[in-house]
């Protein structure tokens, strides 16, 4: 396979190895491309795996939507699921690096049925990222508004950006934790 499509977009793919072998999907980080995995793919191919590395949304000329909403995690997860569908296999070994690691965590949280294993490099578990953001003395000053309250964003653009990132990371962490059973489901109140 040289490419796959989803919602009118065409994603380029590096696909090597036996089509009937266990499949490893490699998600690159920012600002890399699928080619950044060449050093990793050679040993995987030697071990008889099929290796599939897409250029993710925004990196392939035919898959660069203009809207920021088009880059939401649910869209990126749907891209990965469409890729897995295009490989013709039910489950893959998913590896993500950097930004691809964040996408991989969310695939594991929302579509664990499509994975054999998950490996994430250079991207902490979302809950660990939130904990570090909340407890690090280094992170707090960058998110303070004029009044000195953490993430007060009405008058400080950097505070608004920090709050947006924090909320996104917290939502992903909760989704991952609940889906994987690491966080108990909220009890219903009557």
N, C-alpha and C positions, 0 to 999 in steps of 0.2 A: 504494500500500500504506500503510495506517495503522498496522499492527502485524504482528508475526510471533510465532510461538510455538516454544518448545523445552522439552521435558520438563515440560509442564503450566504453564509460565510464559508470560505474554503481555507482549511488549516493545513499547512505543509507538515509532513511527517517523515522522520527517518525510521524505517522499519527493516530490520535485518534478522536473520535466523529462521529456523524452520517454523512454518505456519502452524504446525500441530504441536509445537513445544510449549511449555509453560511460558507465559508472557510477562515481561517486566516493562512497566510504563515509567518513563523518566520525565519528571516535570522540572524544567529549568527555572533559575532565579532571574532576578533583575540585575543588569540589563542583558543577560545572556540569551542564547537561543538553544535549540535542540543540539546543535553542534558542540556545545560545551560538555556534552556527555560522552564524546567519542572515546576518551581515555577510560571511562567506566564501562562502556558497552563492549569493548574488546574482550575483557575477561568474562563477562556474562555470556557472550557468544561462544567463547571457548568452553564454557560450562554447559553448552547446549540449550541456552534460553533463547527465546525470541525477544528482541529488544525493540521497543517502540518509543520514540521520543518526538513529541509534537513541538512545533513552535506555537506557544500559547497565544491566546487572544491578545491582540495589540502588537504582536511580533511578526505576524504573517501579513503581507500587504492586503490580501483579500479578507482579512479578519481583523479589521481595525475600526470598530464602530466609534463614532464621534462622541456619543453621549457617555457621561460618567456613570450613569445608571447601568449601562451595558457591561460594566466591569465589576458588578456586585459579585460576591462570593457564590451566590446561588447560580449565577450564569456561568462562572468559571467551573463550578462543580458539574453543571450540565454539559459543558464542553468535554470534560474528562469522561463522563458517562457515555457521551456520543462516540468518543474515541474508542472506549472499551467495546461498545456495540459494533463499531466498524471493524475491530480486529476479529470479530466472530467468536470470541471466547466469553465465558460467563464471569470469570474472576481473574484478576491480575495481581501481581506483586507491584505495589505502587511505591515509587521513590520520588521524593520532592526535595528540592534545595531552595533555600532562601524564600522568595515569594512563592515558588512552586511548592515549598514545604507547607506554607499556610493553606494553600489550596488543597494539598494532600490531607492535612488534618481535617479539613471540612468534608472532604470526600469520605474519610473514615467515619466521621460523625453522622453523616446523612445517608450514605450508601455503603455500609459495611458489607452488605450482601454481594458487592462486586469485587471484594478484595480477598486475596489469600493472606497477604502481609502488607504492612506499612512501614516504610523507613523514611525518616525525615532528618535532613542534614541542614544545620545552620538556621533552624527555625524552631524556637521552643514551643512546647505545648501551650496553647492559648491561655490556659489557666495559670501556668507559670509566668507567662508574659504579663498578665494582669497583676499577679502578686508582686512581681518585680517593679512594675510601674507604680503600684500603690505604696511600696515600702522603700523604694530607692530615694535617697536624699538628692541624688543627682537629677532625677526626673522631675521632682516637684517644682524647682524654680522655673523651669522652662514652661510650665503650664499655669503659672500664677497670673491672675489678672491684676489690675491696678490696686485692688483692695487687698491683695496678698492671699486671697482664698484660692486653694488649688482648683484649677480648671474653671475659674470664673471667666466666662467667655464673652460677656456682653461688650467689653471694651478692648479686648486684646485678641488680635487674629491668631496668634500662636496658641493662645488658650483654647480657642474654638477648635483649632485643628487637633490639639491634644485630646480634647474631650471627644471629638468625633472618632479618633483612633481608639481611645479607651473604651468607648461604648461598643464599637464594632468588635474589638478583641474580647470584651466581656460576653457579648452575645454568642460569639463563636465558642468561647470556652464553656459556657453553659450548655450550648447545643452538643458539643463534643462530650462533655462530662455526663450529661443525661443519657445520650444515645449509647455510650459505652458502659453505662452503669457506675461511673465513678462518682456521680452526684445523684442522690436519690431524687425521684420525681417529687414535685411539690405536692403536699397533701391538700385535698380539696377541703374547703371550709364551708360550713353551712350556716 
